[in-house]
Amino acid sequence: MIELGITTFGETTPLEKTGETYSHAERIRQLVDEIELADQVGLDIYAIGEHHREDFAVSAPEIVLAAGAVNTKHIRLSSAVTILSSIDPVRVYQQYATIDALSNGRAEIMAGRGSFIESFPLFGYDLADYDELFDEKLDMLLRVKAETNLTWHGKHTQTVDNRPVYPRAVQEALPVWIATGGNLDSTVRIAEQGLPIAYATIGGNPKAFAGLARAYREIGSRMGHSPEQLKVAAHSWGWIEEDNQSAIDNYFYPTKQTTDNIAKGRPHWSEMTKEQYLAGASEDGAIFVGDPEHVAKKIIGLIEALELDRFMLHLPVGSMPHEEVLRAIKLYGEKVAPIVRKHFENK
């Protein structure tokens, strides 16, 4: 059965109608409300990403997820990326094992290199070690997950001599997904390790990821990994309102705020134009915005093209009024999800 959920980074950009910006504290409290509503309307997963910038409220997603675990019953709780390169893998495991306890077995880790570099100087890491840090720390995390007593000889990590790591997860195998923007080398390595993969399909035509998804499954299968291990997820930007054109009109401003902020620090990025936005919102674009029927149809198309096991709507990009975000989540769970699930129930 296809899993449907939400990712967020807790964006804090000015609201279009008032020009005001939610404080980080307010946005974090809102996220707990949003997790609880997503659970109530039957969504399968809620994932929160880690950032260390003024325009994102969440630098410690595990704390927000722990708060969200308390009053939810069914929804799975994940990072929408844990920047593994600049954090201690032992602490990552302990934090998510704690969320697993609070939620009685609903925690997941989604590890990645991260698309921003602020955490490296903040925590004393050298960007020259970017790839080595991630690879070593992922291996260490997987060792901690597999063995209570850790023995580890590190280059960029600490050396540990047969020390126990507690608490242990409630789940026999705490899920560790790997998030990637679509790099081929990353796809190959993730497939070789037999880890589930999550693609950020946020540019161009998201169906172009189909070739990567096929390669991931083929390589993973050749390495002897089972289909149950080789799961593929995608998350795309999106927004839902009852009226299709209103959704498209209202989503432009917050999306532009976020992309323009990113463009300031990346010479190869430019500020978003209305034409670029509308291209993204088109049938073949990477922005899933519109009324429930339109969004459901687009989700179905991507799931079929990539043979996805999980789709997550990044909702919203940039700040939208909290009450409107709650309405969008309600529409997603009560109108979009049933259409998508019905389409795939006999497949």
Long-range contacts (C-beta under 8 A, 24 or more apart in sequence): 1-341, 1-344, 1-345, 2-303, 2-308, 2-309, 2-310, 2-311, 2-340, 2-341, 2-344, 3-44, 3-45, 3-76, 3-233, 3-309, 3-310, 3-311, 4-43, 4-44, 4-45, 4-299, 4-310, 4-311, 4-312, 4-313, 4-332, 4-336, 4-337, 4-340, 4-341, 5-38, 5-43, 5-44, 5-45, 5-46, 5-47, 5-75, 5-76, 5-310, 5-311, 5-312, 5-313, 6-34, 6-38, 6-43, 6-45, 6-46, 6-47, 6-312, 6-313, 6-314, 6-315, 6-329, 6-332, 7-47, 7-48, 7-49, 7-80, 7-235, 7-312, 7-313, 7-314, 7-315, 8-34, 8-46, 8-47, 8-48, 8-49, 8-80, 8-314, 8-315, 8-316, 9-48, 9-49, 9-51, 9-56, 9-58, 9-80, 9-314, 10-48, 10-56, 10-57, 10-58, 10-64, 11-55, 11-56, 11-57, 11-254, 11-258, 11-316, 11-317, 11-318, 11-319, 12-54, 12-55, 12-56, 12-57, 12-319, 13-55, 13-254, 13-257, 13-258, 13-261, 13-318, 13-319, 14-257, 14-319, 15-319, 15-320, 15-321, 16-250, 16-253, 16-254, 17-321, 21-319, 22-57, 22-319, 22-322, 24-57, 27-57, 27-319, 28-57, 28-58, 28-64, 30-322, 30-325, 31-57, 31-58, 31-64, 31-68, 32-64, 32-67, 32-68, 33-322, 33-326, 34-325, 34-326, 34-329, 35-64, 35-65, 35-68, 35-72, 35-75, 35-77, 36-68, 36-71, 36-72, 37-326, 37-329, 37-330, 37-333, 38-75, 38-329, 38-332, 38-333, 39-72, 39-73, 39-74, 39-75, 40-333, 41-329, 41-330, 41-332, 41-333, 41-334, 41-337, 42-74, 42-333, 42-334, 42-337, 43-75, 43-329, 43-332, 43-333, 43-337, 44-75, 44-76, 44-310, 45-75, 45-76, 45-77, 45-78, 45-108, 45-310, 45-312, 46-75, 46-76, 46-77, 46-78, 47-77, 47-78, 47-79, 47-80, 47-108, 47-110, 47-235, 47-312, 48-78, 48-79, 48-80, 49-79, 49-80, 49-81, 50-79, 50-81, 50-82, 50-83, 50-114, 50-119, 51-116, 51-118, 52-116, 52-118, 52-119, 52-122, 53-116, 53-118, 55-258, 55-261, 62-95, 62-96, 62-98, 62-99, 65-99, 65-107, 66-98, 66-99, 66-102, 69-99, 69-102, 69-103, 69-106, 69-107, 70-102, 72-103, 72-106, 74-106, 75-106, 76-106, 76-107, 76-108, 77-103, 77-106, 77-107, 77-108, 78-107, 78-108, 78-109, 78-110, 78-175, 78-177, 79-108, 79-109, 79-110, 79-111, 80-110, 80-179, 80-235, 80-312, 80-314, 81-110, 81-111, 81-112, 81-114, 81-179, 82-109, 82-110, 82-111, 82-112, 83-112, 83-113, 83-114, 83-119, 84-111, 84-112, 84-113, 84-133, 84-134, 84-137, 84-138, 84-141, 85-113, 85-114, 85-119, 85-120, 85-125, 85-130, 85-133, 85-134, 85-137, 86-114, 86-119, 86-120, 86-122, 86-123, 86-125, 86-133, 87-119, 87-123, 87-137, 88-157, 88-158, 89-137, 89-138, 89-140, 89-141, 89-144, 89-157, 90-140, 90-144, 90-150, 90-160, 90-165, 92-141, 93-141, 93-144, 93-145, 93-165, 93-169, 93-174, 94-165, 94-166, 94-167, 96-169, 96-174, 97-166, 97-167, 97-168, 97-169, 97-170, 97-174, 98-167, 100-169, 100-170, 100-171, 100-174, 101-167, 101-169, 101-170, 104-170, 105-169, 105-170, 105-171, 107-169, 107-171, 107-174, 108-174, 108-175, 108-176, 108-177, 109-141, 109-174, 109-175, 109-176, 109-177, 110-176, 110-177, 110-178, 110-179, 110-198, 111-138, 111-141, 111-176, 111-177, 111-178, 111-179, 112-178, 112-179, 112-180, 115-181, 115-200, 129-156, 132-156, 135-189, 138-178, 141-176, 142-176, 142-193, 145-169, 145-173, 145-174, 145-176, 177-231, 177-233, 182-209, 182-212, 184-212, 184-215, 187-212, 187-215, 187-216, 187-219, 188-215, 188-216, 188-219, 190-216, 191-215, 191-216, 191-217, 191-218, 191-219, 191-220, 191-223, 191-225, 191-230, 192-219, 192-220, 192-223, 194-220, 194-223, 194-225, 194-226, 194-229, 194-230, 195-229, 196-229, 196-230, 196-231, 196-232, 196-233, 196-309, 197-231, 197-232, 197-233, 198-232, 198-233, 198-234, 198-235, 198-310, 198-312, 199-232, 199-233, 199-234, 199-235, 199-306, 200-234, 200-235, 201-234, 201-235, 201-236, 201-286, 201-302, 202-235, 202-236, 202-237, 202-286, 202-314, 203-286, 204-286, 205-284, 205-285, 205-286, 206-234, 206-236, 206-286, 206-302, 206-305, 206-306, 207-284, 207-301, 207-302, 207-305, 207-306, 209-234, 209-305, 209-306, 210-305, 210-306, 213-306, 213-307, 213-308, 217-307, 231-309, 231-310, 232-306, 232-307, 232-308, 232-309, 232-310, 233-308, 233-309, 233-310, 233-311, 233-312, 234-302, 234-306, 234-308, 234-310, 234-311, 234-312, 235-311, 235-312, 235-313, 235-314, 236-286, 236-287, 236-288, 236-302, 236-311, 236-312, 236-313, 236-314, 237-280, 237-286, 237-287, 237-288, 237-289, 237-313, 237-314, 237-317, 238-287, 238-288, 238-289, 238-295, 238-313, 238-314, 238-315, 239-288, 239-289, 239-315, 239-316, 239-320, 239-328, 240-289, 240-290, 240-291, 240-292, 240-295, 240-313, 240-315, 240-328, 240-331, 240-332, 240-335, 240-336, 241-290, 241-291, 241-327, 241-328, 241-331, 242-291, 242-292, 242-331, 243-291, 244-290, 244-291, 244-294, 247-289, 247-290, 247-291, 248-278, 248-281, 248-289, 248-290, 250-320, 250-324, 251-281, 251-287, 251-289, 251-316, 251-317, 251-320, 252-277, 253-318, 254-316, 254-317, 254-318, 254-319, 254-320, 255-287, 255-316, 255-317, 255-318, 256-318, 257-318, 257-319, 258-317, 258-318, 259-317, 288-313, 292-331, 292-332, 292-335, 292-336, 292-339, 293-339, 295-332, 295-336, 296-335, 296-336, 296-339, 296-340, 296-343, 297-339, 299-336, 299-340, 300-339, 300-340, 300-343, 300-344, 303-340, 303-344, 311-340
